Amino acid sequence: TIAALRAAMRRWGLTELVLTPKQQLRIAPVSLSDSQQVRLERRYPGHRIRADQQVLTVPLPKPAPEDLIAWAARVLGEVFGRR
């Protein structure tokens, strides 16, 4: 649910979670450990990290998932859940 997603974002210190017009999930602010970056490389090829702006973008899979909230929650859990 959206409430659970917001609670997870607060827990991980995230304030921005947006689906961009370019079909990417934008997450901010992010500060990733080396292991989190390796996990991103493996799970989400095509992602981008802009360290200077503390922004992570993850491309939407093709075909796009029907439940975007669940997909976004899964991305956050896979990236930030094992800090």
N, C-alpha and C positions, 0 to 999 in steps of 0.2 A: 504494500500500500504506500501511498505518498507519505503518510505520517511516519511509517517505519523507515522510509528512505531519508526523510529529513532528520530523523533521530540518528541514523547512521552517519549522515554528513556532519552533524554537530559533534558526534563522538570522534570523528577523524579530523575535525577542524576545517572542513570544507565549507565554503560559502556560496560557491557557484557550480551549478550543474545545468547545462543548457544544450539542447539539440540545435546545432547551427544549420543554416540554409544549405551548407555543403554536406549535410548528412553525417556530421561528426558530433560526438559527445564531447563538450568542453567542460573540464573540471578544474577548479581553482579554489584556493591556492594549494599547490602541491610542492612537496619536498620529498623526493623519493630516494630510498636507500639503493645500494647496488643490487641487492637481491630483488627488490621491487622492479627495477629497470629490466633485469634479466627476465623476470616473469612477464613483463609487458611485451618484450621482444618475442617471447615464445607464444603467448596467447593472443596478442593483438598486433600482428604485423601492420605496418602503415601508421602506427601511432606517432605522435610528435610530442616532444617535451620542450617547452620554452622556459628554460630555467630562469632566465632574467625576468620573465613575467610571472613565473610560477604557475604556468598553464600546461595542462595535459589535454591533448585531443586524441580521441579514439574513434576510428571510422566505424560507421554503422555496418553491420554485416549485410551481405546480400544473399538471399532476399532479406529484407528488413523484418525484424521480429514483430509479431502481432502485439505483444505486450512490452512496450518500450520501458515502462517503469520497472518491470521485473528484470529486463536486460540490463538497464542502468544499475540496478541494485546488485546484480551479479558481477558486473564490471568492478564496481566499488569494492565489493567483498573480496574479489580475487586480487585486486591491487593493494588495498589498504587493510584488509582483514587480518593479515599475518604479520603485522609490524612488530 
